[in-house]
């Protein structure tokens, strides 16, 4: 009587439709978690300061040094990669992500050392690129970017962990607003021999609205984990205010982003084309509606940070393009 070999039996078992479907579902879920861990859409927040600086430089009738632009873009992505990876490592130490964040790189990989190595290689490479930029523009570029990195570290890193004291959003605004935007303006300035003065006023006006939109993304990223944050002593604004009250602040934050961008236009400092940042408004309205309905549903509300990210991206890109095309319509700004 014929008896199938053990190997054939194993092969037949593997062809069981339920086993195949289960294996496929596991692999699909694993891929989904890794996509969530990489968070590639989030890197628009890293490149926004240099995009804004590009738009501003073009709006003054000056040319942009393309090499400097691409170097800054690459360095920005590397530095945000460092920050994201180290934040996962720091949160793993406190246990705050143990249940609320299955897509943490630490949870997926199960080892900290490779993550730490990649993080600090990214930091070193990013700072080396920034140093090269500084040598071809202004030394202040390097120190400003280092300051931005420091703000990113004290947000989650020990012994500071200021994000646990509810200061994450203000730190985010400073890092991606005046500090990073000043560095980008200096790095791209064509007249780099005269760029020793840090353009705080221009950078603050230019970066205030977009940086607030970036802080909004951070604010929205905590809606789904308020219970876990509170249990681990993380006093984020969401923990302090509650999800319902926090959701009620979203319309005001979006209105403030737009107001900070529209006031220079109304005052005559920016061309009317800068109002193009309004293309992010539909995403902002969607965010308001979504949070009103789902603010207390953790399994759904985790999506809100991506809606906020869409608002941030479209708004910042629209503003950058609007400034850049101003001279085409005869609106050239004073570079000083």
VENCORCOR-V944381 format. One record per run of one state. SS is the DSSP state (~ for helix, > for strand, _ for the rest). FROM is the first residue (numbers start at 1). LEN is the number of residues. If there is no record, write none. Layout:
BEGIN
[[SS/FROM/LEN] [SS/FROM/LEN]]
END
This chain:
BEGIN
[[_/1/5] [~/6/9] [_/15/2] [~/17/22] [_/39/1] [~/40/20] [_/60/6] [~/66/29] [_/95/10] [~/105/5] [_/110/3] [~/113/23] [_/136/3] [~/139/18] [_/157/5] [~/162/4] [_/166/2] [~/168/21] [_/189/3] [~/192/3] [_/195/5] [~/200/21] [_/221/2] [~/223/9] [_/232/5] [~/237/5] [_/242/1] [~/243/24] [_/267/5] [~/272/23] [_/295/3] [~/298/4] [_/302/2] [~/304/21] [_/325/1] [~/326/4] [_/330/7]]
END
